[in-house]
């Protein structure tokens, strides 16, 4: 049988049910369908921890600030790329051909073939 894994966020929420809302471990375990021993381990680990930020699923302020800075940089790059794509292409200014072409196409200019305008 494959062991079921739980996310740190899920664990933190279930520990809060027991510690903050006053549910017994047995009631909470039945309600969320987690083995009693597993929930008891999560709660005891949270109680041993003296730092309130050390609950499963929580991160330090420095980690969150680092991630925020990284995400802001990524967002700035994405916005810049979007603005570049919005701009009209500079190569298609008007319908005039930059190369002069003889109307009849029969004559050549200085031994070079006539270049048609696309």
Secondary structure as UniProt FT lines:
FT   HELIX           8..19
FT   TURN            20..21
FT   HELIX           25..32
FT   HELIX           36..48
FT   HELIX           52..54
FT   TURN            56..57
FT   HELIX           61..86
FT   HELIX           90..92
FT   TURN            110..111
//
